Amino acid sequence: MEIRIKRLTETAQLPKRGSEYAAGYDLYADLTEAVVIPPHQSVMIGTGLAAEIPEGYFGGVFARSGLASKQGLRPANCVGVIDADYRGQISVALSNDSEVERTIEPQERIAQLVILPFLPVEFIDSEELSDTVRGAGGFGSTGTKN
C-alpha cells in the first residue's frame, strides 16, 4: 500500500519502521528547539507531516514503548485517530506521566503510526439484544474463580 505524505516543513521526517516486521512507523518531532514537558502536563508536538490515508483505513497513533516505559511519555489521548479525510498536520499531544520534567529534542521519535482497516457500521436502535452466557457481566466477570 502506498500512502501519500506531504512535508509541511523542510525539516519534517517521513515515518520510518524500526525493523522489517514492525507494525508501527516512527513519527518524529518537527521542532526547531527542544520542548520541555512538565510533570503531569501535556504538550502538542507537530510532525510537520500531512497524510492521505486511503478510504476504509485510519492512522492509529500509539505510544512508543521505550518512551512510555522509560520516560513516562505517552499520547494524551492514549491512541490518536487520523481519519482518511483529514489533511492537516499530524500532531501528537504528549503527556508526561512522570514526576520530573521531560525534554523532547528536535527530530526525536515521539510516537508510532499504524495504518489499520475499519468496518463502517450502521447502529440499529433495538428494544432487545440476543442472550449470551456472559449476559451483562462487566469488568472482571470473565476471570477464573477460586
N, C-alpha and C positions, 0 to 999 in steps of 0.2 A: 504494500500500500504506500502511496506517495501522499504526503501532506505538504501543502504549500505554506511556507513560513515567510513572513515579511520582517526584516530587520528595521526597527524604528529608529535605531541609532547606529552609529558606526562601530560602537564597542559591543553591541549585543552578540552573544554567542549562540549558535544553534544548539538545540538539545543533543546530548550525546549519551550513548549507553556505556556503562562501566565495564560490561563484559558481553560476550557473544550471545548469551542466553538471558540477559537481563530484560525484564518486562518493562522497567521504567527507564526513561530518558532524563538525565540530569538537566535541571533548569539552573541557570546562573544569574547571580545578582548583577544587574547592569547599573553599577554605581560609579560615580566619579571620585568618591571618597568613602571611607569606612563609615558605617552606621552603627551606633550603639543602641541596643535594646535593653532597657531597664528591666529588673526582675518583675515578673508578673504583668508585663506590658506587651503590647503588640505593635509592630511597625510594618507598614506596607512597603514591600521591596519589588520594584519592577524588574522585568527580564529584558525589556527592550524589544520584545517579540510580539507579533500578532500571528495568528494561525487560521487556516481554512480547514477546519475539521470536517470530514465527509458526513453527509446526511446519514442518520442511523447510528452514529458514533458520538461519543463525547470524550473530552480530555479530563481524566481524573488527576488532580494534583495532590500527591501524597507526600508525607514526611520522608526525608532521607533517614534511614535507620541510624546511621552513625551520628548525625547531627542531633537527632532526638534522644538517643540513649546516652551520648557522651556530654552533650551541652544543654539538654532540656529545651531544644528549639523544635517547634512543630508548626504546621499551618494552623492559624487561629480557628478555622472552621473544620479542622481535622482532615477533611477531604474536600478540596475545591472541585467545582464542576465547570468546565469550559464547554458551553453548548456549541453545536455545529453552526449556528447563525451568529455567533459572537465574533467580531472582527477587531476589538480593541486590544490594548496591551495586556499580555498575560502578566499578572502580578500575584505575589504571594504575601498574605498577611502573616508574618512570622510572630509567634508568641513565645515568650521566654518564660518557661515554667520553673526556672531555677531561682535560686536566692541571690545570684550575682549578675552583674551586667554581662551581656554577651555582645561581641562585636562581629558584624558581617563585613567582610572585606570585598572590594570590587572583584568581580568575576568568581566569587566563591559559589560553590554548588549549594543551593538553598532548598530544593525540593526535587521531586521526580514526577514526570508526566507519563501517564499510562493511557493509551488510546483504547477505549472499551466500547463494544456494541451495547445497544439497549433495545428493548422491545417497547414500542408505543402501545399503550393500552387504553381501553375505554372503561371507566368506572361506572357500574350499574347500581343504582340505588335499589336495595333489596330489603324486604322485611325479614327474611330467613336466610341462614347460611347452612351448608351441609354439616353433618355431625362428623367428628373425628374422635379418636381415642383420647387425645390430649384435651380437646374442648377449649375452654377459656383459661387453662393453666398458664400462668405468666412466668416471670423471671424465676429460674431455678426449678421449674416444675418438671423438667425432663431429666434431672440429675438422678443418680442412684441413691437409694435409701438404705440405710444400715439397720 
